[in-house]
Amino acid sequence: MKHSDFEHLPVLGAGIGLRKQHFGELRKTELPVNWLEIVPENFMNFGGYPLAVLDFCAGQWPIISHGVNLSIGSVDPLNEDYVERLKTLLQRTRALWYSDHLCFTSVGGEYFHDLLPLPFSREAADHVVKRVQQLKKKIDLPFLLENPSYYVKMPGAEMSEAAFFNKVLEEADCGMLLDVNNVYVNSLNHQFDAKEFIRQLPLHRVGQIHMAGHFDRGDVVIDTHEGPIIDPVWDLYQFTIEAIGRPVSTLIEWDTNVPALKKVVAEAQKAQEIVEKLGLAPSSPSPFSLKYGEGEVKTLSLLKGDRAHLNSYSAPSPGSLMEGARRAGEGELIEPVHSPLAERREAAGVL
C-alpha cells in the first residue's frame, strides 16, 4: 500500500467556504463552524471591509486557501506577481495548506476566468510537474491539486484522467483535493463509472475533499455549486471515504444562490455524520496553538491529525490587523454601503 505525507494533514472535520453573503453572520454565529476555505483572489487585491472580515475569521477558525487563477497547466510563465500576493495572503491567514485546479486558465497572459481542461498526455503531465516543483520552491506549504469538472475532452490524450492524476501527483509530490461532485458530474457527462474512477486515483495523496451541488439540464450536467447536495453524491462521498479508509477534511461549496449560514452548516454536518457512521471520526478534538507576532497565543480545537508543522507559523496579531476596520470605541466591524460600481465589479467576479 502506498503512503504519503498528505495522509497526515490535520483532520478538520467538515467546513464551509467563506462567502460575502455570510460576512455579517460569521461575526456573531454560534453555529458549529469547524473551519473556513477562502478563494484567495477574492481578498488578495482588496483591503477595507472584506479583508477585515478575513482577518477576524482567521483569528477564529483554521483557514484553507483554494485558488482559481494559478493556471498551473498554462504554457505562460508562472505568474510571479500572483504567486507573491498569494504567499502574502497565506501567511496573513496562517493557512494550513493551499490548493488549485489541475487545469489552465490563461493563454498569452489573458485570463479566461474558467477552468479549462488539459490533454491527458505525457507532455502535459511533465509540464505540470515542473510547474509544481517551481511553485513549491516559492511557497513552503502543502499544495493540493483538484480534479476539475470539464465539458469537452482535449485532444491528444495518451492516458486516462486517473492515470494522468497519478503521474502528476506522484512525480510532483503534491496532494490531491478530491472533488466528489466533479467526479459525479464528469461521470454523467462523459459516461464512465464514478466509483471505478475513484478507485484508480492516488487516494493516499487525498488531503481534502470538496462536496457541492449541480444542475442537471438533461443533455448536460453543470457544476453550479448550488445545493443542497443530492443523495447520489452523498452516496459517492460515503464510498470515497470508505475507499480512502480514513477521515478527510471536507468542504461544502455553495456559490450560487447562497442561502443563510445555517443551511450551509447543516450540509457540512451531513458530511460529518457520514464519517461518524463509518466509525472513522476521531473520538474527540485535540487542541493546537497558533503563535502571533506580538506574543499572543490562540488555542484552536482540531480533530486529531499531525499538527507538528503548525508550530512554525506566525503572523501579526488579529487585533492589529483589524485596526482601522472597527468603529471607534465599539469594536464593531463597519459594513460598507455598496456603490453601483462595487456591485458591477462583484457581478463581474472581481470580488
C-alpha positions in Angstrom: 0.0 0.0 0.0 1.3 3.4 -0.9 1.6 6.2 1.6 2.2 10.0 1.6 2.6 12.9 3.9 -0.8 14.1 2.8 -2.4 11.3 4.8 -1.3 13.2 7.9 -2.7 16.7 7.2 -4.8 17.9 10.1 -8.3 16.4 10.1 -10.6 19.5 10.4 -13.9 17.8 10.1 -16.4 19.4 7.7 -16.1 23.1 6.8 -17.7 25.8 4.7 -16.4 28.4 2.2 -16.1 32.0 3.4 -18.6 33.9 1.2 -19.6 37.5 1.3 -23.2 36.6 2.0 -22.1 35.3 5.4 -19.8 38.1 6.5 -22.3 39.5 8.9 -23.5 36.2 10.3 -20.0 34.8 10.9 -19.1 37.7 13.2 -21.7 36.6 15.8 -22.6 32.9 15.0 -22.7 30.2 17.5 -23.2 27.5 14.8 -20.7 24.6 14.7 -18.4 26.1 12.0 -15.2 23.9 12.1 -13.1 25.7 9.5 -13.2 28.0 6.5 -11.9 27.8 3.0 -11.2 31.0 1.1 -10.9 31.8 -2.6 -7.7 34.0 -2.3 -8.5 36.0 -5.4 -11.5 37.5 -3.5 -9.1 39.0 -1.0 -5.6 39.5 -2.3 -6.4 42.6 -4.3 -8.6 44.3 -1.7 -8.5 45.9 1.7 -11.2 47.5 3.8 -14.2 45.5 4.9 -13.6 42.2 3.1 -10.0 41.9 4.4 -11.1 43.0 7.9 -13.6 40.2 7.9 -11.0 37.7 6.7 -8.6 38.8 9.5 -11.4 38.3 12.0 -12.2 34.8 10.7 -8.5 33.9 10.7 -8.4 34.6 14.4 -11.4 32.4 15.0 -11.1 29.3 12.7 -8.5 27.4 10.7 -8.2 28.7 7.2 -7.5 26.8 4.0 -6.9 28.5 0.6 -8.4 27.3 -2.7 -7.4 29.3 -5.7 -8.7 29.6 -9.2 -6.1 31.6 -11.1 -2.8 29.8 -10.5 -3.2 28.4 -14.1 -0.7 25.6 -13.2 -1.2 23.9 -16.6 -0.7 27.0 -18.8 2.3 27.4 -21.1 2.6 31.0 -19.9 5.4 31.6 -17.4 4.3 31.2 -13.8 2.7 34.5 -12.7 5.3 35.7 -10.2 3.2 38.6 -9.0 0.2 36.4 -8.4 2.4 33.9 -6.5 3.9 36.6 -4.3 0.4 38.0 -3.5 -0.9 34.5 -2.8 2.1 33.8 -0.5 1.4 37.0 1.5 -2.2 36.1 2.0 -1.4 32.6 3.1 1.0 34.0 5.7 -1.5 36.6 6.8 -4.3 34.0 7.4 -1.9 31.3 8.7 -3.4 28.9 6.1 -2.7 25.2 6.9 -2.4 24.3 3.2 -3.5 25.6 -0.2 -4.8 24.2 -3.4 -5.8 25.0 -7.0 -7.1 23.1 -10.1 -5.3 20.7 -12.4 -6.1 22.8 -15.5 -5.2 26.1 -17.2 -6.9 29.4 -17.0 -4.7 31.7 -19.1 -3.1 31.9 -22.5 -0.7 34.7 -23.6 -1.3 36.5 -20.3 -5.1 36.7 -20.8 -7.2 35.1 -18.1 -10.4 33.4 -19.1 -11.9 33.1 -15.6 -12.7 29.5 -16.4 -11.1 26.1 -15.6 -10.0 24.7 -18.9 -9.1 21.0 -19.1 -5.6 19.7 -20.1 -4.9 17.0 -22.6 -4.1 13.8 -20.7 -0.7 13.4 -22.3 2.8 12.7 -21.0 4.0 16.1 -22.2 1.2 17.9 -20.3 1.9 15.9 -17.2 5.7 16.6 -17.3 4.9 20.3 -17.8 2.7 20.5 -14.8 5.2 18.6 -12.7 7.9 21.1 -13.4 5.5 24.0 -12.6 4.5 22.5 -9.3 8.2 22.0 -8.4 8.8 25.6 -9.3 5.8 26.7 -7.1 7.0 24.6 -4.1 10.3 26.4 -4.0 8.4 29.7 -3.6 5.7 28.7 -1.1 6.6 26.3 1.7 3.1 24.9 2.5 1.5 21.6 1.5 0.0 22.0 -2.0 -3.0 20.1 -3.4 -4.4 19.9 -6.9 -8.1 19.4 -7.6 -9.8 17.3 -10.3 -12.0 19.9 -12.2 -15.3 19.4 -13.9 -15.0 19.7 -17.7 -17.4 19.6 -20.6 -15.1 18.7 -23.6 -12.2 16.3 -23.8 -9.0 17.9 -25.0 -7.4 16.1 -28.0 -4.0 14.4 -27.6 -4.8 12.1 -24.7 -2.3 9.3 -24.1 -3.7 8.0 -20.8 -6.9 8.1 -18.7 -7.6 11.0 -16.4 -6.9 8.9 -13.4 -3.6 7.8 -14.8 -2.8 11.5 -15.6 -3.5 12.5 -12.0 -1.4 9.6 -10.6 1.6 10.7 -12.8 1.4 14.4 -11.9 0.8 13.9 -8.2 3.5 11.2 -7.7 6.2 12.9 -9.7 5.4 16.4 -8.3 5.0 15.0 -4.8 1.9 17.1 -4.1 -1.5 16.2 -2.7 -5.0 15.8 -4.1 -8.1 17.8 -3.4 -10.7 15.2 -4.5 -13.9 16.9 -5.6 -16.6 14.2 -5.4 -19.2 16.2 -7.1 -16.9 16.9 -10.0 -16.4 13.1 -10.4 -20.1 12.6 -10.4 -20.8 15.4 -12.9 -18.0 14.2 -15.2 -19.2 10.6 -15.0 -22.6 11.6 -16.3 -21.3 13.9 -19.0 -18.6 11.6 -20.2 -20.2 8.2 -19.4 -17.8 6.5 -17.0 -18.2 4.6 -13.8 -17.6 7.1 -10.9 -16.7 4.5 -8.3 -14.2 2.8 -10.6 -12.6 6.2 -11.4 -12.2 6.9 -7.6 -10.6 3.5 -7.1 -8.0 4.4 -9.6 -7.0 7.7 -8.0 -3.9 8.1 -5.7 -6.1 8.0 -2.6 -3.1 8.1 -0.3 -2.5 11.6 -1.5 -6.0 12.9 -0.8 -5.7 15.7 1.8 -9.1 17.3 1.3 -12.5 16.7 -0.3 -15.0 19.0 -1.9 -18.7 18.5 -1.9 -21.2 20.6 -3.9 -24.5 20.7 -5.8 -25.0 20.8 -9.5 -27.7 21.4 -12.2 -28.9 18.6 -14.5 -30.2 20.1 -17.7 -31.0 16.7 -19.1 -28.5 17.0 -22.0 -25.6 18.1 -19.8 -24.9 18.3 -16.1 -23.4 21.7 -14.9 -21.2 22.1 -11.9 -23.0 25.1 -10.4 -22.1 24.7 -6.7 -25.7 25.3 -5.8 -27.1 23.0 -3.1 -28.5 21.1 -1.4 -26.3 18.1 -2.3 -28.3 15.3 -3.8 -28.4 11.7 -2.4 -26.3 10.1 -5.2 -23.4 12.5 -4.5 -23.7 11.8 -0.7 -23.6 8.1 -1.6 -20.5 8.6 -3.7 -18.9 10.6 -0.8 -19.5 7.7 1.6 -18.0 5.3 -1.0 -15.0 7.7 -1.3 -14.4 7.8 2.5 -14.6 4.0 2.7 -12.2 3.7 -0.2 -9.7 6.1 1.4 -10.1 4.4 4.8 -9.6 7.5 6.9 -11.4 10.7 7.7 -10.5 13.6 5.3 -11.2 17.3 5.8 -14.4 18.0 3.8 -15.6 21.4 2.4 -19.1 22.3 1.3 -19.0 24.6 -1.7 -22.1 26.7 -2.1 -21.6 29.6 -4.5 -24.9 30.0 -6.4 -28.0 31.4 -4.7 -26.1 31.2 -1.4 -28.6 30.6 1.5 -28.3 31.6 5.2 -25.3 30.3 7.0 -27.4 27.8 9.0 -28.3 25.9 5.8 -24.7 25.6 4.6 -23.5 24.5 8.0 -26.3 21.8 8.0 -24.8 20.4 4.8 -21.4 20.2 6.5 -22.9 18.4 9.4 -24.2 15.7 7.0 -20.7 15.0 5.9 -19.5 14.7 9.5 -22.4 12.3 10.3 -21.4 10.0 7.4 -17.8 9.8 8.7 -19.0 9.2 12.2 -21.4 6.5 10.9 -18.4 4.7 9.3 -16.6 4.8 12.6 -13.8 6.8 11.2 -14.2 10.1 13.0 -11.7 10.8 15.8 -13.4 10.4 19.2 -12.5 13.9 20.5 -10.9 17.1 19.2 -7.4 17.9 20.4 -6.1 21.5 20.6 -3.1 23.2 19.0 -1.8 26.7 19.3 -1.1 29.4 16.8 1.6 32.0 17.7 1.2 35.6 16.7 3.8 38.3 16.2 3.0 40.1 19.4 3.4 37.0 21.6 -0.4 36.2 21.7 -1.2 32.5 21.6 -4.6 31.4 20.4 -5.6 27.8 21.1 -7.9 26.2 18.5 -9.5 22.8 18.6 -8.9 20.4 15.7 -9.7 16.8 15.2 -6.7 14.5 15.6 -4.0 14.7 12.9 -0.4 15.6 12.5 -0.1 19.2 13.5 3.7 19.4 14.2 4.3 21.6 11.3 1.9 24.3 12.6 4.2 25.5 15.3 6.3 27.5 12.9 3.6 29.8 11.6 3.4 33.4 12.8 1.6 36.5 11.8 0.6 39.9 13.1 -1.9 39.8 16.0 -5.5 39.8 14.9 -6.0 43.0 16.9 -3.5 44.9 14.9 -4.8 43.6 11.6 -8.3 44.8 12.5 -7.1 48.3 13.2 -8.9 50.8 11.0 -11.8 48.4 10.3 -13.5 48.9 13.7 -15.9 51.5 14.8 -14.2 53.8 17.2 -14.8 52.7 20.8 -17.3 50.0 19.8 -15.1 47.2 18.5 -17.6 46.6 15.7 -16.8 46.0 12.0 -18.2 48.6 9.7 -20.1 47.1 6.7 -19.9 49.4 3.7 -22.8 50.6 1.7 -22.3 49.2 -1.8 -22.0 51.7 -4.7 -23.2 50.8 -8.2 -19.6 50.5 -9.3 -18.9 48.0 -6.5 -21.9 45.9 -7.5 -20.8 45.8 -11.1 -17.3 44.6 -10.0 -18.9 41.9 -7.9 -21.1 40.8 -10.8 -18.1 40.6 -13.0 -16.4 38.2 -10.5 -13.8 40.7 -9.4 -14.8 40.3 -5.7 
